[in-house]
Amino acid sequence: MDPVHGSLTDGEIAQIFMNANHGEIEHGKIATTRAASAGVRDFANMLIQDHAAADQRASEVASRANITPVDNELSRQLAANASRTAETLGTWRGAEFDRLFMDTQVELHEWLLRTMDENLIPSSRNPELRALLEAQRGSVAVHLARARQIRSSL
């Protein structure tokens, strides 16, 4: 995915964060039915639960802070990438699926962590939105570490 250039508004940041969560939830749901490994299925269930909770918190913060999520180039790119990935994942099953899914998860979480650190957190102006992003950064880092661990065991 392309890097972010320039500053983002809080509405754009909210939409990017929400689209990242939606994509992870979608991919997790696919993995719960197609993965061969119990570890991959457990990881997928964790993704669904954690990203749904993060999405709920983002919606609550946006509502309280009067931040209207705004579609933007990166949020559209994220949604399109999530759809393409879901299509690809939907064609695989078993051990091959597990490897593809975990490779994708490592890549996506590396990108999201970098994007949060370099763009989303520094660009956020609303203190509540910034606090949410800073808190969720830890969850993204945990997901990345777990994804790397599972991938190396496959």
N, C-alpha and C positions, 0 to 999 in steps of 0.2 A: 504494500500500500504506500502511496505517496506520503512524504512528510508534510506536516502542516507548515504553512508559511504565513507569517504575520500574526497579529493578535486576533483572538477570537472573543466574541461577546459571550456573556453568561448564557444567553439563550442558545447560542451555537454549541457551547460546551455541554449544556444539558442534553441537547439532541444527540450529540456524538456519544456521550456516556450511555444514554438510553439505547441507542442503536447497537452499541457494543454488547450491552446486556441482552437485548433481544436476540442477537445472533448466537450468543453463547447458549441461551436457553433452547433455541431451535436445534443447534448442533447436539446439545446434550440429550434432547428427546430422541433424536435419531440414534445416538449411541446406545441408549438403553435397550433398543430392540435389535441392534445389528452387531454389537460387540460380542466377541467370544470370551474375553477375559472378565472375570468378576471384578478385578481391579479397575478395568476400564469402565465397566458399568457403574461401579461405586463412584468413580471420578465424575462420570456423566451426571449422576444423581446429585452429587455435591454442586456441580456447576449449575444445574437447574435451580436448586434451592438457594444458593448464594447469589446468583445473578438475578433471580426473581426478587429476593429481599433487597438487593442493591437498587433495582429498578423502582421498587416501591418507595424506598427512601428518597431516591432522586425525584420522584413525582411529588412526594410530600414536601421536600425542600423547595422545589420549583413553585408549588402552590403557595406555601407560606411566604416565600420571598418575592412573589409576583414575577417570577421568571417564566416567560413563555418560550418553550423549546422552539428553536428556529432551524429548519432544514438548511443545510449548507453543503458545500462540495464534499467535505470529509464525511459527513453523516450519510450522504447519498452513496458515496464510495463504499463505506462500511456496509450499508444495507445490500448493495449489489454484490459485494464480496461474500457476504454471509449467504446470500441466495445461491451463488455459484458453488460455494463450498458445500452447502446442503445438498445441492443436486449431485455433486461428485460423491459425497458420503453415501447418498442414497443408492448408489450403484454397487456398493461393496458390502461384504459380510465377513464375519469370522476374523481370523488372524490378520488378513490383509486390511480389513476395516480398522482393526485395533491400531496397527502401525500408522495408517493414514490419519486416523483421528488424532492420535497422540502427537504426530508430527505437526498437524494443523494447530493443535492446542498450544504447543510450545511456541510456534511462530506467532500466533495471535496474542498470546499473553506477553511475549517479549515486545511486540509492537505496542500493545496497550500500556505496558509499564513505561516504555520509553516516551510514548505520546503524553501520558499523564505527567511524567517528570519534566518534559521539555516544553509542553504546550498547555495542557488543560489546567494544571494546578497554577503555574505562573501567570496564566492569562485570566484566571477567575478573579472577579472583583467582589462578588458577594461573599461575605465571610462564612455564611452557612454552606454555600455551595463549595467553597474552598475546603472547609472542614470535612464535608462529605467525601470529596475527592481524596483528601489526605488519608482519611480513615479507610476508604476502599482500596487505596494503593496497597495496603498491607494484605488484603485479601487476594489481590491480583498477584502479588509476589508469592503468596502461599500456593495459589493455583499453578503458577509457573514452576515452582520447585517440585510440586507433586507431579505435574505433567512430565517434567524431565525425568523424574525417578521412575515413573511407570514406563515411559518410552524406553529407558535404558534396560528395563527388565523384560521387554518383549523380544 
